[in-house]
Amino acid sequence: MPRRKVTPELVGEMRRLRGEGLSYDKISRRLGLTPMTVYNYLQKRRKRARITPEIVEKMVDLRKRRFTYKKIAKELDVSFQTVARHMRAKKQGGRKKVTEEVLKEMREFRDVGLSERRIAEKMGLSYGTVFKHLRGGGFFERLKRKLGLR
């Protein structure tokens, strides 16, 4: 089968289909290309975003408003790694500490009926962190308690 020329219009169609949630494989079948061609045009050949001081300040502002790195990356259309690098440089990085105040707020949210997942979203924490603190530790911690070792 002869190779198909990838035009800017075709790349635009790839992006549109990817935006609709289609996989590289489905896009490639629909457009008559190989999955690797679709990947190359959608991933490797993307232009890198120029990170200006204004964008970094937006990152810091979003982080102070309890946005996760993942949400910041999506909001500003940059990679997760870019957000992490700039947050470390601005001393906004790292994991949030679960203080007694934070734990109290988690418990208040639970008492009004919010799920752990919803609490995590509201507080800008991971689901695992909320689950661990509200349900009393991980698997091994619960097992130790059950066996009377703790």
ROSE-4610 file (N, C-alpha, C; in Angstrom, 1 decimal, always signed):
// ROSE-4610
residu = [M/M/M/P/P/P/R/R/R/R/R/R/K/K/K/V/V/V/T/T/T/P/P/P/E/E/E/L/L/L/V/V/V/G/G/G/E/E/E/M/M/M/R/R/R/R/R/R/L/L/L/R/R/R/G/G/G/E/E/E/G/G/G/L/L/L/S/S/S/Y/Y/Y/D/D/D/K/K/K/I/I/I/S/S/S/R/R/R/R/R/R/L/L/L/G/G/G/L/L/L/T/T/T/P/P/P/M/M/M/T/T/T/V/V/V/Y/Y/Y/N/N/N/Y/Y/Y/L/L/L/Q/Q/Q/K/K/K/R/R/R/R/R/R/K/K/K/R/R/R/A/A/A/R/R/R/I/I/I/T/T/T/P/P/P/E/E/E/I/I/I/V/V/V/E/E/E/K/K/K/M/M/M/V/V/V/D/D/D/L/L/L/R/R/R/K/K/K/R/R/R/R/R/R/F/F/F/T/T/T/Y/Y/Y/K/K/K/K/K/K/I/I/I/A/A/A/K/K/K/E/E/E/L/L/L/D/D/D/V/V/V/S/S/S/F/F/F/Q/Q/Q/T/T/T/V/V/V/A/A/A/R/R/R/H/H/H/M/M/M/R/R/R/A/A/A/K/K/K/K/K/K/Q/Q/Q/G/G/G/G/G/G/R/R/R/K/K/K/K/K/K/V/V/V/T/T/T/E/E/E/E/E/E/V/V/V/L/L/L/K/K/K/E/E/E/M/M/M/R/R/R/E/E/E/F/F/F/R/R/R/D/D/D/V/V/V/G/G/G/L/L/L/S/S/S/E/E/E/R/R/R/R/R/R/I/I/I/A/A/A/E/E/E/K/K/K/M/M/M/G/G/G/L/L/L/S/S/S/Y/Y/Y/G/G/G/T/T/T/V/V/V/F/F/F/K/K/K/H/H/H/L/L/L/R/R/R/G/G/G/G/G/G/G/G/G/F/F/F/F/F/F/E/E/E/R/R/R/L/L/L/K/K/K/R/R/R/K/K/K/L/L/L/G/G/G/L/L/L/R/R/R]
num = [1/1/1/2/2/2/3/3/3/4/4/4/5/5/5/6/6/6/7/7/7/8/8/8/9/9/9/10/10/10/11/11/11/12/12/12/13/13/13/14/14/14/15/15/15/16/16/16/17/17/17/18/18/18/19/19/19/20/20/20/21/21/21/22/22/22/23/23/23/24/24/24/25/25/25/26/26/26/27/27/27/28/28/28/29/29/29/30/30/30/31/31/31/32/32/32/33/33/33/34/34/34/35/35/35/36/36/36/37/37/37/38/38/38/39/39/39/40/40/40/41/41/41/42/42/42/43/43/43/44/44/44/45/45/45/46/46/46/47/47/47/48/48/48/49/49/49/50/50/50/51/51/51/52/52/52/53/53/53/54/54/54/55/55/55/56/56/56/57/57/57/58/58/58/59/59/59/60/60/60/61/61/61/62/62/62/63/63/63/64/64/64/65/65/65/66/66/66/67/67/67/68/68/68/69/69/69/70/70/70/71/71/71/72/72/72/73/73/73/74/74/74/75/75/75/76/76/76/77/77/77/78/78/78/79/79/79/80/80/80/81/81/81/82/82/82/83/83/83/84/84/84/85/85/85/86/86/86/87/87/87/88/88/88/89/89/89/90/90/90/91/91/91/92/92/92/93/93/93/94/94/94/95/95/95/96/96/96/97/97/97/98/98/98/99/99/99/100/100/100/101/101/101/102/102/102/103/103/103/104/104/104/105/105/105/106/106/106/107/107/107/108/108/108/109/109/109/110/110/110/111/111/111/112/112/112/113/113/113/114/114/114/115/115/115/116/116/116/117/117/117/118/118/118/119/119/119/120/120/120/121/121/121/122/122/122/123/123/123/124/124/124/125/125/125/126/126/126/127/127/127/128/128/128/129/129/129/130/130/130/131/131/131/132/132/132/133/133/133/134/134/134/135/135/135/136/136/136/137/137/137/138/138/138/139/139/139/140/140/140/141/141/141/142/142/142/143/143/143/144/144/144/145/145/145/146/146/146/147/147/147/148/148/148/149/149/149/150/150/150]
x = [+0.9/+0.0/+0.9/+0.6/+1.5/+1.3/+2.3/+2.3/+1.4/+0.6/-0.3/+0.4/+0.4/+1.0/+0.2/+0.9/+0.2/+0.2/-1.0/-1.2/-1.5/-1.4/-1.9/-3.3/-4.1/-5.6/-5.8/-4.9/-5.0/-4.6/-3.5/-3.1/-4.2/-4.9/-6.0/-7.1/-7.4/-8.4/-7.9/-6.6/-6.1/-6.3/-6.0/-6.2/-7.7/-8.5/-10.0/-10.5/-10.1/-10.5/-9.9/-8.7/-8.0/-8.8/-9.2/-9.9/-11.3/-11.8/-13.1/-12.9/-11.6/-11.3/-10.9/-10.7/-10.4/-8.9/-8.6/-7.2/-6.5/-5.1/-4.3/-4.6/-4.9/-5.3/-6.5/-7.6/-8.9/-8.7/-7.9/-7.7/-7.0/-5.9/-5.2/-6.0/-6.9/-7.8/-8.8/-9.3/-10.2/-9.6/-8.3/-7.7/-6.8/-6.6/-5.8/-4.3/-3.9/-2.5/-2.1/-0.8/-0.3/-0.5/-0.7/-0.8/+0.5/+1.6/+2.9/+2.9/+2.4/+2.3/+1.4/+0.3/-0.6/+0.1/+0.7/+1.4/+2.5/+3.3/+4.3/+3.8/+2.7/+2.2/+1.5/+0.9/+0.2/+1.1/+2.1/+3.0/+4.3/+5.1/+6.5/+6.7/+5.8/+6.0/+5.2/+4.7/+4.0/+5.1/+4.6/+5.5/+5.5/+6.7/+6.8/+6.2/+5.5/+4.9/+6.0/+6.0/+7.0/+6.4/+7.1/+6.6/+7.1/+6.2/+6.5/+6.3/+6.9/+6.7/+5.2/+4.4/+2.9/+2.3/+2.7/+2.2/+2.7/+3.9/+4.4/+3.6/+3.3/+2.5/+1.1/+0.5/-0.8/-0.7/+0.4/+0.6/+0.6/+1.4/+1.5/+0.1/-0.6/-1.9/-2.9/-2.9/-3.7/-3.3/-2.0/-1.5/-2.0/-1.9/-2.4/-3.9/-4.6/-6.0/-6.3/-5.3/-5.4/-5.7/-5.2/-5.3/-4.2/-4.4/-3.4/-2.5/-1.3/-0.5/-1.2/-1.9/-2.6/-3.7/-4.4/-5.4/-4.8/-3.7/-2.9/-2.4/-1.9/-1.4/-2.5/-3.6/-4.8/-5.3/-5.4/-5.9/-5.0/-3.7/-2.8/-2.2/-2.7/-2.2/-0.7/-0.2/+1.3/+1.4/+2.6/+2.7/+2.8/+2.5/+2.6/+4.0/+5.0/+6.4/+6.8/+6.2/+6.5/+6.0/+4.8/+4.2/+5.1/+5.4/+6.2/+7.5/+8.2/+9.5/+9.4/+8.4/+8.2/+7.7/+7.0/+6.5/+7.7/+8.5/+9.7/+10.6/+10.8/+11.6/+11.0/+9.7/+9.0/+8.7/+9.2/+9.0/+7.5/+6.7/+5.3/+5.1/+6.2/+6.1/+5.9/+6.0/+5.9/+4.5/+4.5/+3.2/+2.7/+1.3/+0.8/+0.8/+1.1/+1.1/-0.4/-0.7/-2.0/-1.9/-2.2/-2.2/-3.5/-3.6/-4.8/-5.9/-5.6/-6.7/-7.2/-6.3/-6.7/-7.5/-7.1/-7.8/-9.2/-9.3/-10.6/-11.5/-11.0/-11.8/-12.3/-11.4/-11.8/-12.9/-12.8/-13.9/-15.2/-15.1/-16.3/-17.0/-16.2/-16.8/-17.4/-16.7/-17.3/-18.6/-18.6/-19.8/-21.1/-20.8/-22.0/-22.3/-21.6/-22.0/-21.1/-20.1/-19.2/-18.4/-18.2/-17.4/-15.9/-15.1/-13.6/-13.1/-13.6/-13.2/-13.6/-14.8/-15.2/-14.5/-14.2/-13.4/-12.0/-11.4/-10.1/-10.1/-11.1/-11.2/-11.4/-12.2/-12.5/-11.2/-10.4/-9.3/-8.0/-8.0/-6.8/-5.8/-6.3/-5.5/-5.8/-4.9/-5.2/-6.2/-6.9/-7.9/-7.2/-6.0/-5.3/-5.0/-4.7/-4.4/-5.6/-6.7/-8.0/-8.4/-8.4/-8.8/-8.0/-6.7/-5.8/-6.1/-6.3/-6.5/-7.9/-8.9/-10.3/-10.6/-9.9/-10.2/-9.1/-8.2/-7.2/-6.1/-5.4/-4.2/-4.4/-3.3/-3.3/-3.6/-3.5/-3.8/-3.0/-1.7/-0.9/-1.2/-1.5/-1.9/-3.2/-4.2/-5.4/-5.2/-4.3/-4.0/-3.4/-2.4/-1.7/-2.7/-3.6/-4.7/-5.5/-5.9/-6.8/-6.1/-4.8/-4.1/-3.6/-3.9/-3.5/-2.1/-1.4/+0.0/+0.3/-0.8/-0.6/-1.6]
y = [-1.2/+0.0/+1.2/+2.2/+3.4/+4.2/+5.0/+5.8/+7.0/+7.4/+8.6/+9.8/+10.9/+12.1/+12.7/+13.1/+13.7/+15.2/+15.8/+17.2/+17.9/+19.2/+19.9/+19.7/+19.5/+19.2/+17.9/+16.9/+15.6/+15.6/+16.4/+16.5/+17.2/+18.2/+18.8/+17.8/+16.9/+15.9/+14.9/+14.6/+13.7/+14.3/+15.6/+16.3/+16.4/+16.6/+16.7/+15.3/+14.2/+12.9/+12.6/+13.0/+12.7/+13.5/+14.7/+15.5/+14.9/+14.1/+13.4/+12.1/+11.8/+10.7/+9.4/+9.4/+8.2/+7.9/+6.6/+6.1/+6.3/+6.2/+6.3/+5.3/+4.1/+3.0/+3.2/+3.7/+4.0/+5.1/+6.2/+7.3/+6.8/+5.9/+5.4/+4.6/+3.7/+3.0/+3.8/+4.9/+5.7/+6.5/+7.0/+7.8/+7.1/+5.8/+5.0/+5.2/+5.4/+5.6/+4.5/+4.5/+3.6/+4.3/+3.5/+4.1/+4.9/+4.5/+5.2/+6.6/+6.6/+7.9/+8.9/+8.4/+9.2/+9.7/+8.8/+9.1/+10.2/+10.0/+10.9/+12.3/+12.4/+13.8/+14.4/+13.6/+14.2/+14.4/+13.6/+13.7/+14.3/+13.6/+14.0/+15.4/+15.7/+16.9/+18.1/+18.0/+19.1/+20.2/+21.4/+22.6/+22.7/+23.0/+23.1/+24.5/+24.5/+25.8/+26.6/+27.9/+28.8/+29.2/+28.9/+29.2/+30.6/+31.5/+32.9/+33.1/+34.1/+34.4/+34.5/+35.0/+35.1/+33.7/+32.8/+31.4/+30.8/+31.0/+30.5/+31.1/+32.3/+33.0/+32.4/+32.1/+31.4/+30.0/+29.3/+28.0/+28.1/+29.1/+29.3/+29.7/+30.5/+30.9/+29.7/+28.9/+27.7/+26.8/+26.6/+25.7/+26.2/+27.5/+28.1/+27.9/+27.8/+27.5/+26.0/+25.2/+23.8/+23.0/+23.5/+22.7/+21.6/+20.5/+19.5/+19.8/+19.2/+19.4/+19.0/+17.9/+17.4/+18.4/+19.0/+20.0/+21.3/+21.7/+22.9/+22.6/+21.5/+21.1/+21.2/+20.6/+20.6/+22.0/+22.8/+24.2/+25.1/+24.9/+25.8/+25.2/+23.9/+23.2/+23.1/+22.6/+22.3/+20.9/+20.3/+19.0/+19.0/+17.8/+17.6/+17.9/+17.4/+17.6/+19.1/+19.9/+21.3/+22.0/+21.6/+22.1/+21.8/+20.5/+20.0/+20.8/+20.9/+21.6/+23.1/+23.8/+25.2/+25.3/+24.4/+24.4/+24.2/+23.2/+23.0/+24.3/+24.9/+26.1/+27.2/+27.3/+28.4/+27.9/+26.8/+26.2/+26.0/+25.6/+25.3/+23.8/+23.1/+21.7/+20.8/+19.5/+18.5/+18.2/+17.2/+16.8/+17.7/+17.8/+18.6/+17.7/+18.4/+17.7/+17.6/+16.5/+16.3/+16.6/+17.8/+18.3/+17.9/+18.2/+17.9/+18.8/+20.0/+20.9/+20.2/+19.8/+19.1/+17.9/+17.1/+15.9/+16.2/+17.2/+17.7/+18.1/+18.8/+19.3/+18.0/+17.0/+15.8/+15.1/+15.0/+14.4/+15.1/+16.5/+17.3/+17.0/+16.9/+16.6/+15.3/+14.3/+12.9/+12.9/+13.7/+13.7/+14.3/+15.1/+15.7/+14.8/+13.7/+12.7/+12.7/+13.4/+13.4/+12.2/+11.7/+10.5/+10.9/+9.9/+10.2/+10.8/+10.4/+10.9/+12.4/+12.8/+14.2/+15.0/+14.4/+15.2/+15.5/+14.5/+14.7/+15.8/+15.8/+16.9/+18.3/+18.3/+19.6/+20.1/+19.2/+19.6/+19.7/+19.2/+19.2/+18.2/+17.0/+15.9/+14.7/+13.7/+12.5/+11.7/+10.9/+10.0/+9.1/+8.6/+7.6/+8.3/+9.5/+10.2/+10.3/+10.7/+10.9/+9.5/+8.5/+7.2/+6.7/+6.8/+6.4/+7.0/+8.3/+9.0/+8.8/+8.7/+8.5/+7.0/+6.1/+4.7/+4.1/+4.9/+4.4/+3.6/+4.2/+3.5/+2.6/+2.1/+1.2/-0.2/-1.2/-2.6/-3.1/-2.9/-3.5/-2.9/-1.6/-1.0/-1.6/-1.8/-2.4/-3.8/-4.6/-5.9/-6.0/-5.1/-5.1/-4.8/-3.9/-3.6/-4.8/-5.5/-6.6/-7.8/-7.9/-9.0/-8.6/-7.4/-6.9/-6.6/-6.3/-6.0/-4.5/-3.7/-2.3/-1.7]
z = [+0.0/+0.0/+0.0/-0.9/-0.9/+0.3/+0.6/+1.8/+1.5/+2.5/+2.4/+2.9/+2.1/+2.5/+3.6/+4.7/+5.9/+5.7/+5.4/+5.2/+6.5/+6.5/+7.8/+8.1/+7.0/+7.2/+7.9/+7.5/+8.1/+9.5/+9.8/+11.2/+12.1/+11.5/+12.2/+12.5/+11.5/+11.7/+12.8/+12.8/+13.9/+15.3/+15.4/+16.6/+17.1/+16.1/+16.4/+16.9/+16.2/+16.7/+18.0/+18.3/+19.6/+20.7/+20.3/+21.3/+21.6/+20.7/+21.0/+21.8/+22.1/+22.9/+22.2/+20.9/+20.2/+20.4/+20.4/+20.6/+19.3/+19.5/+18.3/+17.3/+17.8/+16.9/+16.1/+16.8/+16.1/+15.1/+15.5/+14.5/+13.3/+13.5/+12.4/+11.4/+12.0/+11.1/+10.4/+11.0/+10.4/+9.3/+9.4/+8.4/+7.5/+7.7/+6.8/+7.0/+8.2/+8.6/+9.6/+9.9/+10.9/+12.3/+13.3/+14.7/+15.0/+14.6/+14.9/+14.2/+13.0/+12.3/+13.1/+13.5/+14.3/+15.6/+16.2/+17.5/+17.2/+16.1/+15.8/+15.6/+14.9/+14.6/+15.8/+16.6/+17.8/+19.0/+19.1/+20.3/+20.1/+19.3/+19.1/+18.4/+17.5/+16.7/+17.3/+18.5/+19.1/+19.3/+19.1/+19.5/+21.0/+21.5/+23.0/+23.4/+24.4/+24.9/+25.5/+25.2/+25.9/+27.2/+28.2/+29.6/+30.0/+30.0/+30.4/+31.9/+32.4/+33.9/+34.3/+33.3/+33.6/+33.8/+32.9/+33.1/+34.4/+34.8/+36.0/+37.2/+37.1/+38.2/+38.2/+37.1/+37.0/+37.7/+37.4/+38.0/+39.6/+40.0/+41.5/+42.1/+41.4/+41.9/+41.9/+40.9/+40.9/+42.0/+42.2/+43.3/+44.6/+44.8/+46.1/+46.3/+45.2/+45.3/+45.3/+45.7/+45.9/+44.6/+43.5/+42.3/+42.3/+41.8/+41.7/+40.5/+40.4/+39.2/+38.0/+38.0/+36.9/+36.4/+37.3/+36.9/+36.4/+37.0/+36.5/+35.1/+34.9/+33.5/+32.5/+32.8/+31.9/+31.7/+32.7/+32.7/+31.8/+31.9/+31.2/+29.9/+29.6/+28.4/+28.3/+29.4/+29.5/+30.1/+30.1/+30.6/+32.1/+32.7/+34.2/+34.6/+33.9/+34.3/+34.3/+33.3/+33.3/+34.6/+35.0/+36.2/+37.4/+37.5/+38.6/+38.7/+37.6/+37.6/+38.1/+37.6/+38.0/+39.4/+39.9/+41.3/+42.2/+41.9/+42.7/+42.8/+41.6/+41.5/+42.4/+42.5/+43.2/+44.7/+45.1/+46.4/+46.7/+45.6/+45.8/+45.6/+45.5/+45.1/+46.3/+46.1/+47.1/+47.5/+48.4/+48.8/+49.9/+50.0/+51.1/+52.3/+53.4/+54.7/+55.2/+55.8/+56.3/+57.8/+58.1/+59.5/+60.2/+61.5/+62.2/+61.7/+61.2/+60.6/+59.4/+58.5/+57.2/+57.5/+58.5/+58.8/+59.4/+60.2/+60.7/+59.6/+58.6/+57.4/+56.6/+56.5/+55.8/+56.5/+57.8/+58.6/+58.5/+58.5/+58.4/+57.0/+56.0/+54.6/+54.6/+55.3/+55.3/+56.1/+57.2/+58.0/+57.3/+56.3/+55.6/+54.3/+54.2/+53.2/+51.9/+51.9/+50.7/+50.6/+49.4/+49.2/+49.3/+49.5/+49.5/+48.3/+47.1/+45.9/+45.8/+46.2/+46.2/+47.2/+48.3/+49.3/+48.7/+48.1/+47.5/+46.5/+45.6/+44.6/+45.3/+46.3/+47.0/+47.7/+48.2/+49.0/+48.3/+47.0/+46.2/+46.7/+47.2/+47.6/+46.8/+46.8/+46.1/+46.8/+46.0/+46.6/+47.6/+47.3/+48.2/+49.5/+49.5/+50.8/+51.6/+51.0/+51.8/+52.3/+51.4/+51.8/+53.0/+52.9/+53.9/+55.3/+55.3/+56.5/+57.1/+56.2/+56.7/+57.1/+56.4/+56.7/+57.6/+58.1/+59.0/+58.5/+57.5/+57.0/+55.9/+55.4/+54.3/+54.7/+53.8/+54.0/+55.2/+55.2/+56.3/+57.6/+57.7/+58.9/+59.5/+58.6/+59.1/+59.5/+58.8/+59.1/+60.5/+60.7/+62.1/+63.2/+63.0/+64.0/+64.2/+63.1/+63.2/+64.0/+63.8/+64.5/+65.8/+66.2/+67.6/+67.7/+66.6/+66.6/+66.8/+66.8/+66.9/+67.8]
